[in-house]
Amino acid sequence: MQIDEIITFWREQQKSDEDGMWTHILDREALTHDLHSFNLDHPVSPYVGDVANARVIILGANAGYDPNLTPTEFPSNEAVSNYVNRVDNPSAADWSFVSRYYDDTNYGDFIADGRAVLVNVCAYRSPKISQEPDNIAMMNNLCSVAFTRQWLLEAVLPMAAKGKRLIVAKRHGQWKLPPSFRDAAGVTFDPAPINPQITSKPYSEMIGFLAES
């Protein structure tokens, strides 16, 4: 598997149905019929940044949802179209203003300038996945989640082993990573996944990796 296959997987495949619910077409049946509380009112977020070229891959849990903030991202049909185009063509997109959601983190600038990408194992939006058992259970029924887990192991991990990428396992709990992943070359785990910042050890490794790139 190649790293850009995640772009192909999502390109033109997230659609709004007749009820205005945004899903990947392969996930639609499960999200329509099974119990969950994901907010599907807006386009989804499989990744934030230039996923094909960013040197650092930060593992996230799922797309967030804030009832006061998220709707302001999509004030018009044009804004929706622009957002979907960024997901469809991430390497040609301007991610600088999207990273405002990460302005209070120590990695937002790296997303903005293309050096890092945040990849969510689940693209669907919710306020706090760690406290949403129905959504955690639903993730195991979603084709997009299964694909993203496979993509990490088959496309990204081999690149990390060759020194071409650094994987920062931030919100690693829902990725269902094999035990061997923790000791794999090119991988660093954050011991405080709920902390909004990348903590000192993985942050230092990220800075060192980028300085050598």
C-alpha positions as CSV (number, residue, x, y, z in Angstrom):
1,M,0.0,0.0,0.0
2,Q,1.2,3.5,-0.8
3,I,0.9,6.5,1.5
4,D,-1.4,8.4,-0.9
5,E,-4.0,5.7,-1.0
6,I,-5.7,7.3,2.0
7,I,-6.4,10.3,-0.2
8,T,-7.8,8.0,-2.9
9,F,-10.0,6.3,-0.4
10,W,-11.6,9.6,0.7
11,R,-11.5,11.5,-2.6
12,E,-15.1,12.1,-3.8
13,Q,-16.3,9.4,-1.5
14,Q,-17.6,11.5,1.4
15,K,-21.1,12.5,0.5
16,S,-24.1,14.2,2.1
17,D,-27.2,12.1,1.9
18,E,-30.8,13.2,1.4
19,D,-31.0,14.0,5.2
20,G,-27.8,16.1,5.1
21,M,-25.7,13.5,6.9
22,W,-22.0,13.4,5.8
23,T,-20.4,9.9,5.6
24,H,-18.0,7.9,3.5
25,I,-20.2,5.9,1.2
26,L,-18.9,2.6,2.6
27,D,-19.8,3.6,6.1
28,R,-23.3,4.9,5.4
29,E,-25.2,1.7,6.1
30,A,-23.6,1.2,9.5
31,L,-23.9,4.9,10.5
32,T,-27.6,4.9,9.4
33,H,-28.7,1.8,11.2
34,D,-26.4,1.2,14.2
35,L,-26.3,3.0,17.6
36,H,-23.9,6.0,17.8
37,S,-23.8,9.7,18.6
38,F,-21.4,11.0,16.0
39,N,-22.4,14.3,14.6
40,L,-22.8,13.9,10.8
41,D,-24.0,17.4,10.0
42,H,-20.7,18.5,8.5
43,P,-18.0,17.1,6.2
44,V,-15.7,14.7,8.1
45,S,-12.0,14.9,8.9
46,P,-9.8,11.9,8.1
47,Y,-6.7,14.1,8.3
48,V,-5.6,17.6,8.9
49,G,-2.6,18.5,6.7
50,D,-0.6,17.3,3.7
51,V,-0.9,13.6,4.4
52,A,1.0,12.5,1.4
53,N,4.2,14.6,2.1
54,A,4.3,15.6,5.8
55,R,7.3,14.1,7.4
56,V,5.6,13.6,10.8
57,I,2.4,11.6,11.1
58,I,0.6,12.4,14.4
59,L,-2.0,9.8,15.3
60,G,-5.3,11.3,16.5
61,A,-8.5,9.6,17.7
62,N,-11.4,11.1,15.9
63,A,-12.6,14.4,14.5
64,G,-13.8,16.7,17.3
65,Y,-17.1,18.4,17.5
66,D,-17.9,21.7,19.4
67,P,-21.5,22.9,18.9
68,N,-20.3,26.5,19.2
69,L,-17.3,26.2,17.0
70,T,-17.7,23.5,14.4
71,P,-20.8,25.0,12.6
72,T,-18.8,28.3,12.1
73,E,-16.4,26.3,10.0
74,F,-19.1,25.7,7.4
75,P,-21.1,29.0,7.1
76,S,-21.9,28.5,3.4
77,N,-22.0,26.0,0.6
78,E,-18.7,27.5,-0.6
79,A,-17.1,26.8,2.7
80,V,-18.3,23.2,2.6
81,S,-17.0,22.8,-1.0
82,N,-13.6,24.3,-0.1
83,Y,-13.3,22.0,2.9
84,V,-14.1,18.9,0.9
85,N,-11.6,20.0,-1.8
86,R,-8.9,20.2,0.9
87,V,-9.5,16.6,1.9
88,D,-9.6,15.5,-1.8
89,N,-6.4,17.4,-2.7
90,P,-4.5,17.8,0.5
91,S,-1.1,18.5,-1.0
92,A,-2.4,21.5,-2.9
93,A,-4.4,22.9,0.0
94,D,-3.8,25.8,2.4
95,W,-3.9,24.2,5.9
96,S,-2.7,27.3,7.7
97,F,-6.1,28.6,8.8
98,V,-7.5,25.1,9.5
99,S,-4.7,24.6,12.1
100,R,-6.3,27.4,14.1
101,Y,-8.0,24.6,16.0
102,Y,-4.5,23.6,17.1
103,D,-3.1,27.1,17.8
104,D,-2.9,26.3,21.5
105,T,-0.9,23.1,20.9
106,N,2.8,22.8,20.3
107,Y,2.3,21.1,16.9
108,G,-0.2,23.4,15.1
109,D,2.6,25.4,13.3
110,F,4.0,22.1,11.9
111,I,0.6,21.3,10.4
112,A,0.2,24.8,9.0
113,D,3.6,24.6,7.2
114,G,3.2,21.1,5.9
115,R,5.8,19.3,8.1
116,A,3.2,17.4,10.1
117,V,-0.2,15.9,9.6
118,L,-2.8,14.8,12.1
119,V,-4.5,11.6,11.0
120,N,-7.7,10.5,12.8
121,V,-8.3,6.8,13.0
122,C,-12.0,7.8,12.9
123,A,-13.0,10.7,10.7
124,Y,-16.4,11.3,12.3
125,R,-17.0,14.1,14.8
126,S,-17.9,13.8,18.4
127,P,-17.1,15.9,21.6
128,K,-15.0,13.3,23.6
129,I,-14.6,9.8,22.1
130,S,-13.0,8.4,25.3
131,Q,-16.4,8.9,27.1
132,E,-18.6,7.6,24.2
133,P,-18.8,3.8,24.4
134,D,-21.4,3.5,21.6
135,N,-19.0,5.4,19.3
136,I,-16.0,3.3,20.3
137,A,-18.1,0.2,19.5
138,M,-19.2,1.7,16.2
139,M,-15.7,2.4,15.1
140,N,-15.1,-1.4,14.7
141,N,-18.0,-1.5,12.2
142,L,-16.7,1.2,9.9
143,C,-14.9,0.4,6.7
144,S,-13.0,3.7,6.9
145,V,-11.6,2.9,10.3
146,A,-10.5,-0.6,9.2
147,F,-8.8,1.0,6.1
148,T,-7.0,3.7,8.1
149,R,-5.6,1.1,10.6
150,Q,-4.4,-1.0,7.7
151,W,-2.9,2.1,5.9
152,L,-0.9,3.0,9.0
153,L,0.7,-0.5,9.2
154,E,1.1,-1.2,5.5
155,A,1.9,2.3,4.1
156,V,3.3,4.5,6.8
157,L,5.2,2.1,9.1
158,P,7.5,0.8,6.4
159,M,8.4,4.4,5.5
160,A,9.1,5.1,9.2
161,A,11.4,2.1,9.4
162,K,13.4,3.6,6.6
163,G,13.6,7.0,8.3
164,K,11.3,8.7,5.8
165,R,8.5,9.4,8.3
166,L,8.2,9.7,12.1
167,I,5.0,8.4,13.6
168,V,4.0,10.2,16.8
169,A,1.4,8.0,18.5
170,K,-0.5,10.6,20.4
171,R,-4.1,9.4,20.7
172,H,-3.1,5.8,20.1
173,G,-5.8,4.0,22.1
174,Q,-8.3,3.5,19.3
175,W,-5.8,2.5,16.6
176,K,-5.7,-1.2,17.8
177,L,-2.0,-1.2,17.3
178,P,-0.1,-4.6,17.5
179,P,2.3,-4.9,20.5
180,S,5.3,-4.8,18.2
181,F,4.3,-1.3,17.1
182,R,5.6,0.2,20.3
183,D,9.2,-0.9,19.6
184,A,9.1,-0.3,15.9
185,A,11.7,2.0,14.2
186,G,10.4,5.4,13.4
187,V,7.7,5.4,16.1
188,T,7.4,7.4,19.3
189,F,4.6,7.1,21.8
190,D,3.2,9.9,23.8
191,P,2.7,8.8,27.4
192,A,0.0,11.4,28.0
193,P,-2.4,10.9,25.1
194,I,-5.2,13.0,26.6
195,N,-2.8,16.0,27.1
196,P,-3.5,18.4,24.2
197,Q,0.2,19.0,23.8
198,I,2.7,16.5,22.5
199,T,4.7,15.9,25.6
200,S,8.4,16.5,26.0
201,K,10.0,13.2,24.9
202,P,8.1,12.7,21.7
203,Y,8.2,16.4,21.0
204,S,12.0,16.4,21.2
205,E,12.1,13.4,18.9
206,M,9.9,15.2,16.4
207,I,12.0,18.3,16.5
208,G,15.2,16.2,16.0
209,F,13.7,14.2,13.2
210,L,12.6,17.4,11.3
211,A,16.0,19.0,11.9
212,E,17.7,16.0,10.2
213,S,15.2,15.8,7.3
